[in-house]
């Protein structure tokens, strides 16, 4: 393993920062592909320039000389720019497909594509999401990710690829909805979340990185698409309660009629975020677990450590 070299894109992101460290600790040589040489975010890592989506295939092939494995994390998840659909398509579809096509020609190891549960479903899902469900993305981000998955599977005839679909990832430094909950939980006031029953599957960042390392060496993951999630879903009261326990406080949650919460969400412009937090999205990672990867058992306990 010590002689294996891994090219990682998106190394400065929330997952990438931890993944590069874990890869090095596992004995891999890590090279970061970034938009500019030296932008790896870690001065101890070698870096190469990641070609732009509109550059020719030959540019992507050129950066894979001497590379054994590729882990593609780079993506755009949120943008307020005009032509969002075109940007999502360029970065989340064209770029990974060109890199996969080059990898199919050059590398002898694995190509890991970090997709998203949004390639499979909306942010709210009724039932338990499985990889065997017909994918029904509902936004440009999810559609671009799904299109990339489909094309990668067509391109890589040796099936030396693995596609991962993580649910909402949490860990130190998390942003977005989880960061908003952390701020709310830190307030010295009771919160009106006691009656919320929506269940959400989450994915621990360390566990997700372990899934990548697992897929690099596990043949049973070759040519497969896998959901990445902790074993058991959690509710908003459980999440906030865990956050406040880490601060040696009681949950201090009270019930509030759903219609009142709905009005508050509308007035504050947080309706979309509220629907995501309060709706169900339960996903099973049993398929990946069947290959030997271990999912986090107690999500609330991990969140308690996160908020501590």
Secondary structure as GFF3:
##gff-version 3
##sequence-region A 1 308
A	DSSP	beta_strand	5	9	.	.	.	ID=ss1
A	DSSP	alpha_helix	14	25	.	.	.	ID=ss2
A	DSSP	beta_strand	29	34	.	.	.	ID=ss3
A	DSSP	beta_strand	46	49	.	.	.	ID=ss4
A	DSSP	alpha_helix	57	62	.	.	.	ID=ss5
A	DSSP	beta_strand	69	72	.	.	.	ID=ss6
A	DSSP	alpha_helix	84	89	.	.	.	ID=ss7
A	DSSP	pi_helix	90	94	.	.	.	ID=ss8
A	DSSP	alpha_helix	95	106	.	.	.	ID=ss9
A	DSSP	beta_strand	111	114	.	.	.	ID=ss10
A	DSSP	three_ten_helix	117	119	.	.	.	ID=ss11
A	DSSP	beta_strand	128	129	.	.	.	ID=ss12
A	DSSP	alpha_helix	140	155	.	.	.	ID=ss13
A	DSSP	beta_strand	161	166	.	.	.	ID=ss14
A	DSSP	beta_strand	168	170	.	.	.	ID=ss15
A	DSSP	alpha_helix	176	186	.	.	.	ID=ss16
A	DSSP	beta_strand	199	200	.	.	.	ID=ss17
A	DSSP	beta_strand	202	204	.	.	.	ID=ss18
A	DSSP	alpha_helix	205	217	.	.	.	ID=ss19
A	DSSP	three_ten_helix	219	221	.	.	.	ID=ss20
A	DSSP	beta_strand	224	228	.	.	.	ID=ss21
A	DSSP	beta_strand	234	235	.	.	.	ID=ss22
A	DSSP	alpha_helix	236	245	.	.	.	ID=ss23
A	DSSP	alpha_helix	258	267	.	.	.	ID=ss24
A	DSSP	alpha_helix	271	278	.	.	.	ID=ss25
A	DSSP	beta_strand	282	283	.	.	.	ID=ss26
A	DSSP	alpha_helix	286	289	.	.	.	ID=ss27
A	DSSP	alpha_helix	299	307	.	.	.	ID=ss28
###
